[in-house]
Each structure stands twice: as C-alpha cells, then as structure tokens.
C-alpha cells in the first residue's frame, strides 16, 4: 500500500453506521465541517503516528478538505501538526479539493496554498471530470494530482465514450505534468487498463475496503502489499 484516504463515518447510537453522503452536507450547512475535519486530522496523528515504522517512506495520507476550511486561518497549523507527528519524510499529506462548495481564488487563498506547498502538502482535485469547477481549479490553482472519478473507472471495457473521457483525463494530466489517481478500482481488468495507461495510484475494493484505524494498523503490521 502506498497510502490511504481518510474517510468520515458516523456510528449513530440507534441508526448504526450513517453514510457520509447523508451527514457531510448537513455538517457543511451547519458550519460543523471545519471542526470535524480538524478532529479527524488529530485522530490520524494519534492513531497512525505511533505505527509510523509500519509505513513505507512517503506514505500518502489524503483527506477531503471542504472549501470552507481553506478560508480558515488554522488549516496551515492543522496540517503542520499532523505532519510534525511523524518522522520527517515518512508521510505525504494530500488535501483533496471537493466541489460541493467552490473555493474562491482570493489572494488569501493563494497565499495559503503557497504556504501549504512550502510545508510539503500536496493538492488533488477530487472526482475530476464530474464537477462544474474542475477546469476552473486547474486554471486558478497549482495542484499536484487529478483524481479520476470512479464512474469513469467503472465503465472501462463497457462504455466507449467514458473510456475516451478517461483517456483524455490521463492525457491532460501528462501534458500538465500532474500525477493521476484512479478511484473505484474493483476488477483486475480495470487495474490492467489503468496500469497500461501509466496511472500513478490505484484505489478501490480490489485492494481493500474501508476499515477502521485498528483494522488498517493490523493490515499494515501483517505486511499489506506496497
């Protein structure tokens, strides 16, 4: 394993496990999403840093960061606190820009992005090709990765139009010298196709399903494939 994406889940006392698509929009609307994300970052440091020896150098830790958090002056400190919990160079922190809310390209945001880059933080556009602001983000911000939406990956070998779009995204990333991440990889045929097209990172059920921190640590100790 080259890295993980950290996801939120809500274990409700009576409703059980609540899907993020049901509670994340409410968290954004209520203004709770920033403190929730901050807490998640601190939990990652507490739970994963003591097991840093189980990680390959440069292990990717990616988190979805809402637009509102980029307007919060504390984001730089949040990222620094997470990175400082690990030995230097052990992890690479990747912030995924979501498109539920548009990040406004203000001078303050550009300054924050440059500060994060100097800290070693990398930026990725999540679900590339499905949102209204993907190309705008490419024009306005300096990013490091494009993350191909799983809807395109699912159509590999099934739908020619989706495959053409997928190939175009990969080609675009090459011309812009960006890394590529494909999510939703579930079959060997998808893996082979993406590998043949030199996609840098593959993510999906073919490798592992979402698991709690304890399960991840157990898998890492057992020697998960790199």
C-alpha atoms as one frame of an Amber mdcrd trajectory, in Angstrom:
protein
   0.000   0.000   0.000   1.312   3.407  -0.998  -1.213   5.344   1.047  -4.731
   5.722   2.383  -7.672   8.077   2.078  -9.085   9.028   5.468 -12.886   8.954
   5.497 -15.515  10.054   7.983 -18.145   7.648   9.289 -20.832   8.322  11.889
 -21.592   5.484  14.262 -25.067   6.532  15.416 -26.275   5.016  18.728 -29.612
   3.893  17.254 -29.310   4.204  13.452 -25.995   2.381  13.156 -23.378   3.386
  10.599 -24.529   6.519   8.740 -23.178   7.118   5.230 -21.132  10.300   4.711
 -23.341  11.474   1.848 -26.143  11.754   4.408 -24.360  13.739   7.112 -21.497
  15.622   5.412 -23.827  18.090   3.605 -25.554  18.804   6.919 -22.183  19.323
   8.592 -21.247  21.810   5.871 -24.532  23.686   6.125 -24.317  23.906   9.925
 -20.699  25.071   9.974 -19.505  21.949  11.792 -17.444  20.572   8.911 -14.257
  22.517   9.805 -14.041  21.377  13.459 -14.983  17.834  12.355 -12.183  17.798
   9.781  -9.748  19.231  12.331 -10.678  16.492  14.792 -10.229  13.860  12.081
  -6.715  15.131  11.326  -5.806  14.960  15.008  -7.170  11.423  15.253  -4.985
  10.384  12.306  -1.905  11.685  14.101  -2.826   9.986  17.374  -3.718   6.628
  15.841  -1.236   6.306  12.984   1.924   8.153  14.059   2.889   5.582  16.752
   2.922   2.965  13.976   4.957   5.061  11.538   7.565   2.292  11.314   4.935
   0.156   9.527   4.634   2.688   6.683   6.740   2.965   3.561   8.582   6.278
   3.267   6.388   8.903   1.625   3.185   7.069   2.585   0.259   9.140   1.291
  -2.409  10.314   3.718  -5.193  12.060   1.842  -8.180  13.894   3.271 -11.132
  15.645   1.703 -10.978  19.316   2.642 -14.106  21.455   2.175 -13.912  24.920
   0.667 -14.785  26.488   3.998 -11.660  25.059   5.608  -9.481  26.897   3.083
 -10.957  30.106   4.447  -9.894  29.135   7.960  -6.538  30.522   9.060  -5.999
  27.409  11.170  -5.650  24.989   8.226  -1.896  25.558   7.939  -1.438  24.821
  11.647  -3.683  21.742  11.356  -1.549  20.327   8.550   1.712  21.153  10.291
   0.522  19.498  13.496  -0.330  16.307  11.599   2.975  16.201   9.706   5.014
  17.006  12.835   3.598  13.881  14.493   5.529  11.705  12.015   9.269  11.397
  11.326  10.397  13.766   8.571   9.639  12.376   5.120   7.630   9.436   6.429
   4.239  10.642   5.136   3.000  12.837   2.313  -0.143  14.777   3.197  -2.540
  15.221   0.267  -5.548  17.538   0.536  -8.354  16.678  -1.863 -10.326  19.666
  -3.119 -14.004  18.783  -3.135 -16.537  20.520  -5.352 -19.534  20.650  -3.036
 -18.549  24.258  -2.393 -16.428  26.355  -4.744 -13.097  27.606  -3.428 -12.862
  31.286  -4.302  -9.411  32.227  -5.677  -8.786  35.155  -3.334  -5.281  36.492
  -2.566  -5.588  34.959   0.914  -6.353  31.524  -0.528  -3.438  31.730  -2.972
  -1.134  32.677  -0.093  -2.406  29.746   1.964  -1.831  27.359  -0.934   1.763
  28.553  -1.281   2.318  28.156   2.461   0.929  24.623   2.346   3.147  23.776
  -0.617   6.208  25.064   1.268   5.181  22.779   4.137   5.225  19.812   1.764
   1.453  19.429   1.480   0.143  18.328  -1.923  -3.210  19.168  -3.538  -5.511
  16.910  -5.527  -8.731  17.638  -7.430 -11.235  15.012  -6.302 -13.729  13.359
  -8.697 -12.123  15.085 -11.661 -14.387  15.315 -14.698 -17.696  15.319 -12.823
 -17.884  18.754 -11.173 -18.516  22.216 -12.521 -15.256  23.666 -11.227 -12.623
  21.064 -12.154 -11.193  23.037 -15.075 -11.512  26.291 -13.137  -9.402  24.788
 -10.352  -6.744  23.778 -12.879  -6.623  27.341 -14.187  -6.647  29.092 -10.816
  -4.626  26.806  -8.547  -1.381  24.902  -8.706  -2.319  21.290  -7.971  -0.343
  18.053  -7.925  -2.847  15.291  -8.707  -6.033  14.651 -10.621  -8.268  12.016
  -9.072 -10.357  10.215 -11.681 -13.934   9.647 -10.567 -14.998   6.046 -10.089
 -17.842   6.452 -12.584 -15.288   6.546 -15.414 -13.281   3.650 -13.990 -16.431
   1.514 -13.764 -17.011   1.954 -17.497 -13.635   0.573 -18.571 -14.337  -2.037
 -21.244 -18.069  -1.275 -21.094 -18.705   2.196 -22.485 -16.546   3.632 -25.257
 -17.432   7.279 -24.557 -16.448   7.019 -20.882 -13.199   5.323 -21.890 -12.431
   8.210 -24.263 -13.058  10.710 -21.453 -10.845   8.656 -19.128  -8.057   8.546
 -21.706  -8.379  12.307 -22.230  -8.049  12.990 -18.496  -4.921  10.835 -18.336
  -3.502  12.604 -21.386  -4.324  16.013 -19.912  -2.563  15.142 -16.668   0.531
  14.154 -18.606   0.609  17.427 -20.525   0.224  19.363 -17.254   2.812  17.151
 -15.509   0.331  16.098 -12.827   0.056  12.786 -11.042  -3.059  10.670 -11.583
  -5.100   8.732  -9.028  -7.928   6.414 -10.079 -10.593   5.564  -7.520 -13.158
   2.793  -7.574 -10.825   0.111  -8.951 -12.621  -3.192  -8.385 -11.526  -5.610
 -11.105  -8.285  -6.968 -12.496  -9.294  -5.728 -15.958  -9.576  -2.178 -14.635
  -6.219  -2.486 -12.891  -4.503  -3.691 -16.055  -6.063  -0.948 -18.185  -5.026
   1.807 -15.775  -1.551   0.356 -15.311  -1.103   0.147 -19.093  -2.035   3.827
 -19.262   0.561   4.652 -16.591  -1.852   5.863 -13.907   0.257   6.541 -10.821
  -2.010   5.353  -7.988  -4.980   2.977  -7.893  -7.551   2.955  -5.122 -10.554
   0.722  -4.587 -12.098  -2.508  -3.359  -9.621  -4.564  -5.401  -7.063  -3.633
  -2.760  -9.098  -3.022   0.391 -12.485  -1.908   1.628 -12.887   0.974   4.075
 -11.811  -0.105   7.531 -11.430   1.459  10.979  -7.995   2.561  12.162  -7.466
  -0.650  14.143  -8.066  -2.732  11.025  -5.660  -0.631   8.993  -2.923  -0.937
  11.603  -3.407  -4.698  11.743  -3.141  -4.919   7.956   0.000  -2.791   7.902
   1.625  -4.934  10.577   0.742  -8.034   8.578   2.573  -6.564   5.600  -0.001
  -5.140   3.209   1.217  -5.109  -0.410   3.152  -1.965  -1.398
